[in-house]
């Protein structure tokens, strides 16, 4: 059953990602058609076409490699200049690429047809290009709201799920009790699974975190604990044992000293584990979480080459990877499978996968805003530059020639090569040195 659940998680992730890509392209398609641009194709995937159907002037379909999608708009670029203006010298390789791009663009142009992208006002071109990323952002808002407000967040309750039988120092790196281990304080006090903690040391508690905070700061001190067992309240005395716990940073990583050894902190320990329940969050929790994740992902994107380099180093050295680092589709699918296969209630697993899909849509939103062609952000930059160029021309009383983005094909090629290279590194890392979260 575990293998089947893992496979279901992977399939759900792949389908969810395909839907996200399809909606991204719809985000481009709808405003393009609204503004009158001829759209020849709406395709999900790349490579050979598996299925397509023409509706009106647009061909809709699926291609073999579901790694993205595109719409083909008429006149993405202006016609190539034919006024005898000398072209900048390029290598034959890049010159051929530029010419191929111009030839492909020319095939979308029809004489005396103004339904072309490059003739749209600047703000409309920006709306068309931002439509895709905005669609991913909206989808992230919806998915986060479903995960946090519809399903809820796993929260520790005041009901006891399990009671430890002994105290084991964290530095011992074991889980089984021995005859020399002291009895855990909660077990010695007679607390049982199913008991509900009402108050600790005279302080009423409504969450397990509140009870744990009092216990952890009171090692060696006798505490009066009121519990509810089958509707009857009783008071027991618990003296938290002194134990050590590994110190972790804000990302959950173990803090080490100068010699590389883990650092520990001394806390009070009772030996209680709380029952978990899903607590729906306020409706605004989803949007808030999405906005916070956008900032985190944007920070990762600004450091993407460095993060990918670190991932490559971890791959070849075998070091554990940063759980907050970049992933390929393979890595995301692997996490979805692990979420689906864990021993947890079904709603917990569904919520985890939905949260993962929300995170992927946030990544698509931020990634596509990078101001480099062939990404949507690059087309926005071209549109803005064209608008600035036209504005200066009007000030001088002249007419500006439309910006010919085909001249940027060599730079676009370099960007694509770098993205493919980074994607290859992440793919290999996700296969041979995956992120360990569970």
N, C-alpha and C positions, 0 to 999 in steps of 0.2 A: 504493500500500500504506500510505503514511503516513496518508492520509485515512481509510482503512478502520480502521487501528489506533486512530486518534483516536476514531472513532465507537464502536469496541468499548469503549474505556476509559470513555467517557461512559455507555454502556449498562450496563456493569458497575457503575459508581458509582450510577446511578439504581436499579438492581435491588437493590444492596446497601443503599442507603438505605431502600428500601421494606421490605426484610426487617427492617432495624433498627427501623423504625417499627412493623411488625407484632409483633415481639418485645416492644417497649416496651408495646404495648397488652395483649399476653398477660401481661406482668408485672402489669398491673392486673386482668385477667380472672381469672386462676387464684386469687389470694387472695380476690377478691370472691365467687367461686362456693364456695370452700372455707368461707367464713364465712356462706354461706347467702343472700347478697344476690341478688335477681333482676336478671339482666342482660338487657336487652331487645335490645341491638344491640352488635355488634363490627364496626367499620367501619374500613377503611383508605382514607384520603382524605376529601375534603369535597365538597359539592355534590350533583348528581344521582347516584343509584345506578346503576352500570353492571351489576352482577350481585350477587345475594344468594341465600342459602339458609337457611331456618330449620331449626335442629337443636335439638329440645327447645323451650325457651322463649326461645332466643337466635337472632337473625337475624345471620348472618355475611355480609359482602360487601365490595365495592370501590366507591368513588365516583370521580367524574370527575377531581377535582384531587388528585393524590397528594402533597399537601403536609403530611400529618400523618395523624392517626387518632384514634379515640375509642371508648370503650365507654359505653353508656347504662345506668346503674344506677338501680334504683328508689329513690326518696326520697333523692336527693343532698342535699336540703335538707328541713328540717321543714316541715309545712303552714304556710301563712300564718296569722298570728294573727287570730282572729275573736272576741276577747273585748271588743271595743270600745276597745282601747288605741289612742290617737291615733298616727297615723303621722307621722314627721318630714316636714316639707314639702319637696318637691322640685320642680324644673321639670317641666312636663308631659312633656317628652322623656324625662327620666330616670325619672319615675314610670311612664310607659308601659313602659319597658325592665324595670323591677322587676316590674311586673305580668305582663309576658310571660314572664319567668323563672319566676314563681310558677305561672303557668298551665301551662307546659311541665312543671314539676316535679309539679304536681298530677295530670297525666295518667299519671304513673308510679306513683301511689299507689293501692292497693286497700284498701278498708275492712277493718279488723281483720287486716291483713297486717303482720307484724313483719319481713318479709324486706326491710328497707330499709336504706340505707347510714347514714343519720343516727342510727339506733338502735344501731349497733355501738358497742362500747366504744372509747374513744379510741385505744388502742394498735392495735386492729384496723383502724380507719380510716387510721391512719398507715401501717400495713403495706400496705394496699391502694394508697394514693397513692404510696408510695415503691417499690412493686413495679416500676413502669415504668422510672424512672431506674436502679434497681439492675440491671434486665435489660440496659440499655445499658452499664453499667459491666462486667458479666460478659462481655458480647459484646466490649467493648474489650480485656479481659484475654485472651480467646481469640484475637482477631485479632492482637494484639501478639505473643502467644506464637508464632503461626503465622509471622508476618513475621520475627521475630528469631531464634527457636529452630528453626523448621521450615525456613525458607528461608535465613536468615542475613543478615549485614551485609556489604556490599561493603568489603573490606579490601585495602589495597595490600600485595602480597607483595614478597619480595626479588628476584623475577624481573623483568628489565628488559623493558618493553614497547616503548619507543622511546628514541632518543638524539637530542637536539637538535644541530643542526650549527653553531649560533653562539650568541653571548650577546647578547640584546636587552634593554636596560634597560626595566623596567616603565613608566617615565615616557614612553617613546617611543610607546606605544600602537599598536604594529604587531606583526605575526607573521612577516613574511617577512624572510629574511636578505639583507643587502647585502654588497658586496665589502669594505666597511670594518669590518664586524662581526668581532670576534675569534672564532676557532674555539672551540666549547664544550669545556671540559676533558675530559668523558667521551669525546667523539668523538676528541679529540686523543690520548687514552690508548688508543684502540682498542677500547673497550667496545662490544658489539653487542647488538641486541635478542635476547632469549632467554637472555642471560647471567644467572646467579644470583649475587647478592652474598653472599659468605660472611662477610667481616669488613672493617672500615674502620679504618685506623690502629691495627691490632692488636686491635681490639675486635670479637668475634663479634657478628653481628646476626641477629635472627630475624624482624624486620619492617622494612619500608622506612622507617617513621618513625624507627627507631633509626639507620639509615644516614643519613637526611636530616638528623637533628639534629646528627650529627658534622660533616657536610659544611657545614651552614649556619653553624656557629660557627667554621669554619676557613678564611676567605677568605685566599688568598695562601699557604697552607701546603701543602707537598707531603704527600699522604696515600698510604699504601700500601693498596691495595684488592685483596683476594683475591676472584676471581670463579671460578665453576664453569661451564665451557662444554663441553657434551656429555660430562659426567662427568669432565672433566679440570680440575684447579684450576691457575690461573695468577695471578701477581701483577702488577698494573700500578700506575703512579704517577699520581695525579690531583691537580692543584693547583686547588682551587675558585677560580673567578673571583669578583671582588667585584661584586655587582649590587645593585640596589635593588628593594624589594617594597613594594607599598601596605600600609599599616597598617590592620588591621580590628579592630572591637570584638568583643565576645562574640557579637553577633547576626550577624556577618559583614559589617557595613556599613563602608564606607571611613571612616577617621578624617580629618578636615580640620582645618587650622589656622585662625587668626583671620580670615584673608582668604578662607576657603572652599576653598583649594587642598588636594588630597590630601596626606597625610603619607606619607613613605616611610622604610623601615628598610634598613640595609645588611646583606647576608647573603652567605654563600658559595654558589656556584652551580656545579653540575657538568653539568647538562643531561640528567638522567635522568627517565624516566617509568616508573612501576611497573605491572606487570600487576595487575588486580583479580581477586579471587576472593570468593565468598560464604562467610563463616565463621559457622556456626551458633553462637548465643550460649547460655549456660546457661539452663535452663528458667525460672529466676527473673528473667531479664532482661526478659521481657515485662511481668510485673506491676510491676517496678520502674519501667520506662519509662512505664507507664500512670499510676502514682501521681504521677510527676513531671509528666506532662502535665496531670493533673487540677489540680495546683497552678498551672500556667501558665495554663490556660484559666480557672480561677477568678479569677485576677488580671485577665485580660482582661475577664471579665464585670463585675467591680467597676468597670471603667473604660469599659464598653460605650458609653455616650453620647458620651464624649470620643473614643473610638476611631472611632466612626461619624462624628463631626464632622470628625476629621482625614482620614478617608477621603473625605468630601465635599469638603474643601479640595483634596486631591490630585486628585480628579476634575475640578474646575473649573480648577485650575492646571496640570494635566498632569504633576505631580511623581510620581516612582515611589512606589508604595505600600509600606507596611511588610509584608514577607512574613509576619510573625507576627500581623498584624491580622485582624479578623473577615472572613468570607466569606459570600456567599449560596450557595444550592444551585447556581446557575449557575457561580460561581467554583470551587466544589469539582468540578463536572463538567468544567470546562475544565482544571483541574489533572490530573484523572484521564485525560483525553484526551491531554494532553501527556506524562504519564508513560508511557502506552501507546505513544506514537508516537516516543519517543526511540530513538536508535540504541544499543541496549544488549541484553544477553542477556535472553531472555524471563523468566527467574526474577527478574532485577533489576526488571523492569517490574511483574511480578505482586506482588512484595514491596512496591513503592512504593504501588500501588493499595490493597493490603490495609492498609498503614500509614495511608493516607488515610482509609479506612473506620473504622479504629480511632479516629483523631482525631475523626471526625464523631460517633462514639458517645460519646466523652468529652465533646464539646461538648453533645450532647443530655442527658447525665447532669447536667452542671453547670447548663445553662440551665434545665432543669425543676426544679431545686432553688431557683431564685430565689423568695423568699417573697412572691409577688404572684399573685393570681388573674388569669387562669384557669390558671396553671401549677400543677404538682403541689405545689410548695413552698407556694403560697398555700393550697391545701386542707389541707396539714399544719398551717399556722399556725391556720386556722380550727378544726381538730380540737383543737389544743393549747389554744386560747382557750376552747373549749367545756368541755374537761376542767378548766381552772383555774376557770371560772365555776361548774361543778358542785361542785368541791371547796370553794370558799368558801360555797356555799349549804348544803352539809352541815354546815360548821362553825357556821352560823347556825341550823341546824335547819329549813331551808326547802328547797323544790324549785326548781331553776333551770329556766327555759325554755330549750330548745335554741337555740343560736346560729343566727340566720336569716341565712345568707350571701347571700341574694338582695338584702339591703340594700346589699351591696358591689358590685352590678352597675354603678353609675355609675363607681366606681373601676376595675372590671374593664374597662369600655369605654375609659377613658382609657389604661390599660395596653395594650390591644389596638391602639388607634390609634397609640401610640408605637412599638410593635413593628412594625406594618405600615409606618410611616414609615421606621424604621431599616432594615427589610428592603428597602424600595424604594431607599433610597440605596445599599445594598450591591449590589443587583441592577444598578443603573445603572453603578456603579463596576466591577463584574465584567464588564460588557459593553464599556464604553468605555475603562476604564483598569485592565485586569486585573493581578493580581499576577504579577510576572516572577520565576520561580524557576529557569528552565532557560536 
